[in-house]
Amino acid sequence: MDPVQKKIQQWSKQLPDLNTGPMALIARLQLTSKQMNDELCSNFESYKLTDAGFDVLATLLRAGPPHSLSPSELLAQMHITSGTMTTRIDKLEKKGLVKRKTKKDDKRSVNVGLTKKGLRLIDEVIVEHVKTQEKIVSVFDEDEQLVFISLLQKYLAQNLGKKKK
């Protein structure tokens, strides 16, 4: 019995008419997400990175050479607030992993780019990150992984654009 099942049983005793189906699904997704995130973060910590720092570095790497984006381009890809982005960039800049560069054609605008040190680090971390991901999902065979991907895509397609209440 997993920890969620015990809670579901407790609810069924206290409130027998309560529909615990959605609770059973969402609680398991939350617990699974936490466990996966903890394992991924453990890998980042071995490189003296946070998941937030990794996210910025990986986004810049994914952008391709010259591995540089404007803060608004970073925001659009990372779905975080500008204040959060500024904090992340500041921390990575202090470590020498990214650098703010004034655009040549517009001195009022800046881009954030990987330094050589940042590029070397994220090149190494991303390989280990993918190995960790492979290990995490190895409990499921390839067909099961495809089913999960399909179901989660369906959910996200219907819910990503909804405004928060």
C-alpha positions as semicolon CSV with decimal commas, in nm:
position;residue;x (nm);y (nm);z (nm)
1;M;0,000;0,000;0,000
2;D;0,138;0,339;-0,095
3;P;0,098;0,641;0,136
4;V;-0,183;0,783;-0,077
5;Q;-0,391;0,467;-0,050
6;K;-0,385;0,491;0,328
7;K;-0,522;0,848;0,311
8;I;-0,791;0,740;0,066
9;Q;-0,897;0,464;0,305
10;Q;-0,911;0,712;0,592
11;W;-1,130;0,948;0,387
12;S;-1,362;0,664;0,289
13;K;-1,420;0,590;0,657
14;Q;-1,476;0,954;0,754
15;L;-1,674;1,061;0,448
16;P;-1,795;0,751;0,261
17;D;-1,970;0,953;-0,011
18;L;-1,663;1,165;-0,091
19;N;-1,530;1,108;-0,446
20;T;-1,163;1,037;-0,376
21;G;-1,076;0,941;-0,736
22;P;-0,932;1,280;-0,832
23;M;-0,758;1,301;-0,494
24;A;-0,595;0,961;-0,552
25;L;-0,463;1,070;-0,891
26;I;-0,347;1,420;-0,795
27;A;-0,185;1,313;-0,467
28;R;0,014;1,045;-0,650
29;L;0,121;1,291;-0,918
30;Q;0,234;1,537;-0,650
31;L;0,425;1,273;-0,455
32;T;0,585;1,139;-0,773
33;S;0,680;1,489;-0,885
34;K;0,840;1,564;-0,547
35;Q;1,043;1,243;-0,550
36;M;1,158;1,300;-0,909
37;N;1,245;1,663;-0,838
38;D;1,441;1,567;-0,525
39;E;1,651;1,322;-0,728
40;L;1,713;1,572;-1,006
41;C;1,807;1,844;-0,755
42;S;2,051;1,609;-0,586
43;N;2,232;1,581;-0,918
44;F;2,240;1,961;-0,958
45;E;2,375;2,006;-0,605
46;S;2,674;1,789;-0,692
47;Y;2,763;2,064;-0,943
48;K;2,687;2,343;-0,693
49;L;2,375;2,439;-0,890
50;T;2,010;2,475;-0,800
51;D;1,730;2,356;-1,024
52;A;1,660;2,725;-1,097
53;G;2,020;2,787;-1,202
54;F;2,022;2,473;-1,412
55;D;1,704;2,590;-1,583
56;V;1,865;2,918;-1,695
57;L;2,186;2,751;-1,813
58;A;1,996;2,478;-1,999
59;T;1,770;2,735;-2,167
60;L;2,073;2,930;-2,288
61;L;2,243;2,612;-2,412
62;R;1,925;2,502;-2,591
63;A;1,911;2,839;-2,770
64;G;2,222;2,742;-2,965
65;P;2,527;2,952;-3,041
66;P;2,601;3,216;-2,924
67;H;2,399;3,081;-2,624
68;S;2,257;3,422;-2,551
69;L;1,900;3,548;-2,506
70;S;1,734;3,866;-2,393
71;P;1,573;3,859;-2,049
72;S;1,228;3,870;-2,215
73;E;1,317;3,568;-2,433
74;L;1,430;3,384;-2,119
75;L;1,105;3,478;-1,943
76;A;0,894;3,352;-2,233
77;Q;1,069;3,014;-2,231
78;M;1,089;2,968;-1,855
79;H;0,745;3,094;-1,743
80;I;0,867;3,283;-1,436
81;T;0,839;3,644;-1,318
82;S;1,093;3,909;-1,412
83;G;1,197;3,949;-1,048
84;T;1,266;3,579;-1,022
85;M;1,463;3,590;-1,347
86;T;1,676;3,882;-1,225
87;T;1,763;3,694;-0,907
88;R;1,858;3,381;-1,099
89;I;2,076;3,575;-1,342
90;D;2,244;3,769;-1,059
91;K;2,338;3,445;-0,880
92;L;2,474;3,282;-1,195
93;E;2,664;3,597;-1,289
94;K;2,834;3,603;-0,946
95;K;2,951;3,245;-1,012
96;G;3,090;3,349;-1,351
97;L;2,849;3,121;-1,540
98;V;2,657;3,390;-1,732
99;K;2,728;3,746;-1,836
100;R;2,499;4,033;-1,924
101;K;2,606;4,190;-2,252
102;T;2,484;4,519;-2,395
103;K;2,351;4,479;-2,748
104;K;2,568;4,651;-3,008
105;D;2,272;4,797;-3,197
106;D;2,079;4,911;-2,887
107;K;2,280;5,017;-2,583
108;R;1,963;5,015;-2,369
109;S;1,910;4,641;-2,421
110;V;2,106;4,352;-2,281
111;N;2,136;3,986;-2,356
112;V;2,229;3,717;-2,108
113;G;2,483;3,468;-2,236
114;L;2,679;3,171;-2,117
115;T;3,041;3,233;-2,028
116;K;3,301;2,974;-2,129
117;K;3,288;2,844;-1,773
118;G;2,907;2,828;-1,788
119;L;2,912;2,647;-2,121
120;R;3,161;2,389;-1,995
121;L;2,953;2,331;-1,682
122;I;2,614;2,296;-1,853
123;D;2,764;2,069;-2,121
124;E;2,867;1,834;-1,840
125;V;2,557;1,872;-1,624
126;I;2,309;1,811;-1,906
127;V;2,459;1,470;-1,981
128;E;2,427;1,366;-1,616
129;H;2,080;1,520;-1,599
130;V;1,958;1,303;-1,886
131;K;2,115;0,993;-1,727
132;T;1,927;1,073;-1,405
133;Q;1,604;1,120;-1,598
134;E;1,655;0,785;-1,774
135;K;1,707;0,618;-1,437
136;I;1,397;0,781;-1,289
137;V;1,164;0,667;-1,568
138;S;1,322;0,322;-1,608
139;V;1,049;0,176;-1,386
140;F;0,824;0,214;-1,694
141;D;0,882;0,041;-2,026
142;E;0,887;0,249;-2,346
143;D;0,517;0,194;-2,423
144;E;0,417;0,299;-2,070
145;Q;0,628;0,613;-2,101
146;L;0,454;0,698;-2,429
147;V;0,113;0,655;-2,263
148;F;0,215;0,893;-1,982
149;I;0,347;1,144;-2,233
150;S;0,023;1,129;-2,431
151;L;-0,198;1,171;-2,123
152;L;0,007;1,460;-1,986
153;Q;0,012;1,631;-2,328
154;K;-0,367;1,605;-2,336
155;Y;-0,396;1,763;-1,991
156;L;-0,150;2,042;-2,071
157;A;-0,313;2,120;-2,407
158;Q;-0,642;2,179;-2,231
159;N;-0,511;2,360;-1,923
160;L;-0,192;2,555;-1,993
161;G;-0,371;2,857;-2,137
162;K;-0,633;2,883;-1,863
163;K;-0,608;3,187;-1,640
164;K;-0,555;3,132;-1,270
165;K;-0,848;3,231;-1,053
